[in-house]
Amino acid sequence: MAYLIKGAHVVDPQVGLDDVRDVLVDGKQIVEVAEAIEAGEGVEVIDGAGKYLVPGLVDMHVHFRDPGFEYKETIYTGSRAAAHGGFTDVATMPNTDPVTDNGAEIRYQIDTARKAGLVHIRPMGALTREEKGESLAEIGDMVMEGASAFSDDGHGVQSAGMMKTCMAYVSQFDRVVCAHCEVESLTKNGVVNSGRAATRLGMFGWPPFGEELEIYRDIELCRSTGCALHICHISTAKGLELVKAAKAEGLPVTCEVTPHHLFLCEDDITDAYDTNLKMNPPLRKASDAKALRDGIVDGSIDCVVTDHAPHAKHEKDCEWEIAFFGTIGLETSLPLMLTNMVSAGRMSWSRLVEVMAINPRRLLRVTPVKIEAGSQADLTLIDPTHEFVVTEDYFQSKSKNSAFLGAHLTGCATDVLKAGKRTLADGVVVA
C-alpha cells in the first residue's frame, strides 16, 4: 500500500528537518520527502495539514503481562494501546509467567506480536533465572532470538556480586542492562514516599535513598565492568545528580523518566486514597518532579517511558496497602508531554522527538528511523490541537488503572504507520 502524507510539519533532528513537507511511503519504506509531491494512481492521501509528522514513537519500558497474566493485558491488547498512543515500537519487560529468561520466551513474544501486526515488540530478557537474582539467565540464547536489552525489572538485583556478574556478561553482547534500582531491605513494606506523605496518610514510607543507593552501586559496577547501564524510571533529584556525574565522567550511563513522575507528586495523593497513584517507585516530592522536568529538557534524562503496568479492577479497587503497584500509560504519554511540556513552551518538538523516538531506538540497538528516502516507514502523525478528557472509554488497554483519569489534555496521535502499514487511522486503531 502506498500513502502520501500531505502538508505535515515534519520534525526530525537526525536529518535537520523542521518544516512542512510531503512524505511518500510505498511498501515498507519512505521513498520521497519533498516540498510538494503529486499523488499517483493507487496512492492514498493522508491530510497532514496542521499536524506534525515525526519518526515513530518508541516506549522502552512496558508490561504486556503475556504470557501468564493475560487477564490484565495481552500482547494484542497492549499493542492496540501502543498504536492508539502513537507508538510503533515497545520494549516489553520480562516479569511474565514464566519469566522471559530464555530464547524460547523471547521468540514467543516476537512471533505473537508479528501476528497482531500493530507494533514492533522489542522484548527484554531477564538478567537472572526467574528473576531470583541467584544465577545468570540464558543471555546469549536470548540475544540470538532478538532480545533488545536485559533487566530484572520489578525489583532490583539485590546482590552486588550477582549484578556485577550480569553486567560483565551482558557487556559481551553490545546490549544495555536496564536497572530497577531498589534496595529491598530499605523499602520493605513501603507503599508511599517517606516523609510528609507517609506521615499525613498514615502509611509505611518508602525512602528515596532506597533507590539512590542502588543507583550509586550500579554506576560503580558500570565503571568496573564497562557495561552500558540504563537507570529505569528515575524518581528523585539526587538520583538524577548521580547519573549526571556519571555522564560527566564519560561512563556509559543513561536514564529514563515516566510521565507520572514528571507531572505528579506525593501531594496529589489525598485522603481519597486513589490506588491508581500507587506505583513503584512511588510519587516523590514536588521538588523531585521539577528536577526531573528540568532534566528531560536539558538532556540529562535520555528518554520518556510509561512503565505501562496494567492491573485488573479487583487488584486496584481495594485498600491502598494491598493494591498492586502501577499505572497504565501508553495512551496518555504523548498527550501529557504535549500538554505540559511542548505546548507550554518548556520543550521543543525536536527534543520531544529525541526523548520519545531517537534515543530509545539507540539504547535498544534498533536501526534508526529517519524521515528520509530509504528509511523504514515507522511514522507518527500528531494533531497538537485535539482536546479530550481522559476516561476509561478512551483506553484500548485491557486495564483502566490510569493515574490521569479525568485529566484534560491537548494533543494526540491521529495516524501511525508501522513498516508502511497504517495501524492508526484518524485516531482509530486498525486491527
C-alpha positions in Angstrom: 0.0 0.0 0.0 1.2 3.5 -0.9 0.5 6.6 1.2 1.2 10.3 0.7 1.2 12.3 3.9 0.5 15.7 2.6 1.5 19.0 4.1 2.6 17.9 7.6 5.1 19.8 9.7 8.0 17.2 9.7 10.3 17.2 12.7 13.4 15.0 12.6 16.6 16.4 14.1 18.6 13.5 12.7 18.3 14.9 9.2 18.0 18.6 10.2 14.3 18.8 9.2 11.8 21.1 10.9 9.5 22.3 8.2 6.4 21.5 6.1 6.9 18.6 3.7 5.1 15.9 1.8 6.2 12.3 2.5 5.6 9.4 0.2 5.5 5.9 1.5 5.4 2.8 -0.7 5.5 -0.6 0.8 7.7 -0.6 4.0 9.8 2.4 3.1 9.8 6.1 2.7 10.5 6.7 -1.0 10.4 10.5 -1.2 10.4 13.6 1.1 9.8 16.9 -0.7 8.1 20.3 -0.5 5.4 19.1 -3.0 4.6 15.5 -4.2 1.8 14.6 -6.6 -0.3 11.6 -5.6 0.0 8.9 -8.2 -2.5 6.3 -9.1 -3.3 4.0 -6.2 -1.8 6.3 -3.6 -3.9 7.1 -0.5 -3.5 10.6 0.7 -3.4 11.4 4.4 -4.0 15.0 5.2 -1.3 16.3 7.4 -2.2 20.0 7.4 -1.8 21.5 10.8 -0.2 18.3 12.1 3.3 17.2 13.0 5.0 14.1 11.5 7.8 12.5 13.5 9.7 9.2 13.5 7.6 6.5 15.1 7.5 6.8 18.9 9.2 4.2 21.0 8.4 3.2 24.6 11.3 1.1 26.0 9.5 0.2 29.2 6.1 -1.6 29.1 4.5 -4.6 30.8 2.2 -6.6 28.5 1.7 -9.4 31.1 1.8 -12.1 28.3 2.4 -14.9 29.0 0.9 -15.7 32.4 -1.2 -12.7 33.3 -3.4 -12.3 30.2 -6.4 -11.2 32.4 -4.5 -7.9 32.8 -3.2 -7.4 29.3 -2.2 -9.4 26.3 0.3 -8.7 23.5 -2.6 -7.9 21.3 -4.4 -5.5 23.7 -1.2 -3.9 24.7 -0.3 -3.5 21.0 -3.7 -1.8 20.4 -2.9 0.6 23.3 0.5 1.3 21.9 -0.8 2.1 18.5 -3.5 4.3 19.9 -0.9 6.2 21.9 1.2 6.8 18.7 3.9 4.2 19.2 5.5 2.0 16.6 7.8 0.2 18.9 7.7 -1.0 22.5 10.1 -3.0 24.7 8.4 -5.5 27.0 9.6 -6.3 30.4 10.5 -9.9 31.4 8.5 -10.3 34.6 6.0 -12.6 32.9 5.0 -16.1 33.9 7.1 -18.0 33.0 9.8 -15.3 33.3 11.3 -14.3 30.0 14.7 -15.7 30.8 15.4 -17.9 27.7 15.3 -17.7 23.9 12.0 -19.5 23.6 10.2 -16.8 25.6 11.8 -14.0 23.5 10.7 -15.8 20.4 7.1 -16.3 21.7 6.7 -12.5 22.2 8.1 -11.6 18.8 6.0 -14.2 17.0 2.8 -13.2 18.8 3.4 -9.5 18.1 4.0 -10.3 14.5 0.6 -11.9 14.3 -1.0 -8.9 16.0 0.7 -6.7 13.4 0.3 -3.4 15.2 3.7 -2.6 16.7 7.2 -3.8 16.7 7.8 -5.7 20.0 11.4 -5.5 21.3 11.4 -7.9 24.2 13.8 -7.5 27.1 15.3 -10.6 28.7 15.8 -11.2 32.4 19.2 -10.9 33.9 18.8 -13.8 36.2 16.9 -17.1 36.1 13.3 -16.5 37.1 14.4 -13.0 38.2 15.5 -14.6 41.5 18.9 -12.8 41.5 20.8 -16.1 42.0 22.1 -17.3 38.7 22.5 -15.9 35.2 19.7 -16.3 32.7 20.3 -17.6 29.2 21.7 -14.2 28.0 23.4 -15.5 24.8 20.4 -17.5 23.7 18.1 -14.5 24.2 20.4 -12.3 22.2 20.3 -14.8 19.3 16.5 -14.7 19.4 16.2 -10.9 19.4 16.4 -9.6 23.0 16.8 -5.9 22.9 18.2 -5.4 26.4 18.3 -7.1 29.8 16.6 -6.3 33.2 15.1 -7.9 36.3 12.6 -5.1 36.3 10.0 -5.3 39.1 12.8 -5.5 41.6 16.5 -4.8 41.7 19.2 -7.5 41.7 19.9 -7.4 45.4 23.4 -9.0 45.3 26.1 -6.6 44.1 28.2 -9.6 43.2 25.5 -11.1 41.1 24.8 -7.8 39.4 28.5 -7.4 38.6 28.4 -10.9 37.0 25.3 -10.0 35.0 26.8 -6.7 33.7 30.2 -8.3 32.9 28.4 -11.0 30.8 25.9 -8.7 29.1 28.8 -6.3 28.1 30.0 -9.0 25.7 26.8 -8.7 23.5 26.5 -5.0 22.9 23.3 -4.8 25.0 22.3 -2.5 27.8 21.5 -3.5 31.4 18.3 -1.7 32.5 18.4 -1.4 36.3 15.4 -1.2 38.5 17.1 0.4 41.5 15.7 -0.6 44.8 17.3 -1.8 48.0 14.5 -4.0 49.2 15.8 -4.2 52.8 15.2 -0.4 52.9 11.9 -0.3 51.0 10.2 -3.3 52.6 6.5 -2.6 53.4 6.8 0.9 51.9 3.8 2.0 49.9 4.2 5.8 49.7 7.1 8.2 49.7 8.8 8.6 53.1 8.4 11.8 55.0 5.4 14.2 54.8 3.2 11.9 52.6 3.7 8.8 54.7 3.0 10.8 57.9 0.0 12.6 56.5 -1.6 9.4 55.1 -0.6 7.1 57.9 1.2 4.6 55.8 4.6 2.9 55.7 7.2 5.1 53.9 9.5 4.2 51.0 12.7 6.2 51.4 14.3 7.9 48.4 17.7 6.5 49.3 16.3 3.0 48.8 16.5 4.0 45.1 19.5 6.3 45.2 21.8 3.8 47.0 21.4 1.2 44.2 21.8 3.8 41.5 25.2 4.6 43.1 26.1 0.9 43.4 25.2 0.2 39.8 27.1 3.2 38.5 30.2 1.8 40.3 29.6 -1.6 38.7 29.3 0.1 35.3 32.7 1.7 36.0 34.1 -1.7 36.9 32.7 -3.8 34.0 32.3 -1.2 31.2 28.8 -2.4 30.7 26.2 0.1 29.4 23.8 0.9 32.2 20.4 2.4 31.9 18.5 3.5 35.1 14.8 2.7 34.9 12.1 5.1 36.0 14.3 7.5 37.9 12.2 9.4 40.5 14.5 11.6 42.7 16.6 14.7 42.1 19.6 13.1 43.9 19.4 10.0 41.7 19.5 12.3 38.7 22.5 14.1 40.1 24.3 10.7 40.4 23.5 10.0 36.7 24.7 13.4 35.6 28.0 12.9 37.4 28.5 9.5 35.8 27.8 11.0 32.4 30.2 13.9 33.0 32.8 11.2 33.8 32.2 9.6 30.4 30.6 6.4 31.7 28.0 4.7 29.5 25.1 5.6 31.8 21.7 6.7 30.7 18.3 7.0 32.4 14.6 7.3 31.7 11.6 9.0 33.4 7.8 8.4 33.4 5.1 11.0 32.8 3.7 10.2 36.3 7.0 11.1 37.9 7.2 14.2 35.8 3.7 15.6 36.3 2.5 14.1 39.7 4.0 14.2 43.2 3.2 12.9 46.7 0.9 15.9 47.2 -1.5 14.5 44.6 -2.3 11.6 46.9 -5.2 12.7 49.0 -7.3 11.0 51.7 -9.4 9.6 48.8 -6.5 7.0 48.6 -6.8 6.6 44.8 -4.7 3.5 44.3 -4.0 4.4 40.7 -1.5 6.7 42.2 0.3 3.8 43.9 3.4 2.9 41.8 6.9 1.7 42.1 8.9 3.8 42.7 6.4 6.0 44.5 5.5 9.5 43.6 8.1 11.8 45.2 8.2 15.4 46.3 7.2 18.3 44.1 10.9 19.4 44.0 11.9 16.0 42.6 9.3 16.3 39.9 10.6 19.7 38.9 14.2 18.4 38.8 13.1 15.6 36.5 11.3 18.1 34.2 14.4 20.2 34.1 16.4 17.0 33.3 14.3 15.9 30.4 14.7 19.4 28.8 18.5 19.8 29.4 19.4 16.4 28.1 20.5 14.7 31.4 17.5 12.3 31.1 17.6 10.4 27.9 14.0 9.2 27.3 10.4 9.2 28.4 8.8 5.8 29.1 5.5 4.8 30.5 6.2 1.8 32.7 2.8 0.8 31.4 1.6 -1.5 34.2 -1.9 -2.9 33.6 -3.9 -4.4 36.5 -7.4 -5.9 36.8 -10.0 -3.8 38.6 -10.0 -6.0 41.7 -6.3 -5.5 42.1 -6.7 -1.8 42.4 -10.2 -1.4 43.8 -9.1 -2.3 47.4 -7.2 -0.9 50.4 -4.0 1.0 49.4 -1.7 -1.3 51.4 -2.7 -4.4 49.4 -3.3 -2.7 46.0 -0.9 -3.6 43.2 1.7 -1.1 42.2 1.5 0.6 38.8 -0.4 2.7 36.3 -1.1 2.3 32.6 0.4 5.0 30.4 0.8 4.2 26.7 -2.2 6.2 25.7 -1.6 9.3 27.8 2.2 9.6 27.5 2.3 11.7 24.3 -0.7 13.9 25.2 0.8 14.6 28.6 4.2 15.6 27.1 2.4 17.8 24.5 0.1 19.5 27.1 2.7 20.0 29.9 5.9 20.5 28.0 5.6 21.3 24.3 2.5 23.4 24.2 3.6 25.1 27.5 6.8 26.2 25.8 9.1 24.2 28.1 10.3 21.7 25.4 10.9 21.9 21.6 9.4 19.5 19.2 12.9 18.4 18.3 13.7 17.5 21.9 10.4 15.6 22.2 11.4 13.5 19.1 14.8 12.8 20.7 13.4 11.5 24.0 10.4 9.6 22.5 11.8 8.2 19.3 15.5 8.7 18.6 17.2 7.9 22.0 15.1 4.8 22.8 16.0 3.2 19.5 19.7 3.9 20.1 19.5 2.3 23.6 17.7 -0.7 22.3 20.2 -1.2 19.5 17.4 -0.7 16.9 18.1 0.6 13.4 17.4 4.4 13.4 14.2 5.6 11.7 14.7 8.9 9.8 12.3 10.8 7.7 14.2 10.5 4.5 14.1 8.3 1.4 15.2 4.7 2.1 14.3 4.6 5.8 11.7 2.2 7.1 8.3 3.9 7.3 7.7 3.9 11.0 5.9 7.2 11.4 3.6 9.0 13.9 1.3 11.9 12.8 0.2 14.1 15.6 -2.6 16.7 16.0 -1.3 19.2 18.6 -4.7 20.8 19.0 -7.1 17.9 19.7 -8.6 18.4 23.2 -10.1 15.5 25.2 -10.8 14.3 28.7 -9.2 11.0 29.9 -11.9 8.5 30.7 -12.0 4.7 30.9 -13.7 4.6 27.5 -10.7 6.3 25.9 -8.4 3.3 26.5 -7.7 0.4 24.2 -5.7 -1.3 27.0 -7.4 -4.2 28.7 -6.9 -2.5 32.0 -8.1 1.0 33.0 -5.9 1.8 36.0 -4.7 5.2 34.9 -3.3 7.8 37.3 -4.6 10.5 34.9 -8.3 9.7 34.7 -10.2 12.9 34.5 -7.3 14.9 33.1 -7.9 17.5 30.4 -5.3 17.1 27.7 -4.4 18.7 24.4 -2.7 16.8 21.5 -2.6 13.2 20.4 -1.5 10.9 17.7 -4.0 10.6 14.8 -2.2 8.2 12.5 0.6 5.6 12.8 2.5 3.8 10.1 4.4 0.7 11.2 6.7 -0.5 8.4 4.4 1.1 6.0 1.2 -0.4 7.4 -1.4 2.0 8.8 -2.1 0.8 12.3 -3.9 4.0 13.5 -6.2 6.0 11.1 -7.8 9.2 12.2 -7.4 8.1 15.8 -8.9 4.7 15.3 -6.8 1.5 15.7 -6.8 -0.5 12.5 -6.9 -4.1 13.8 
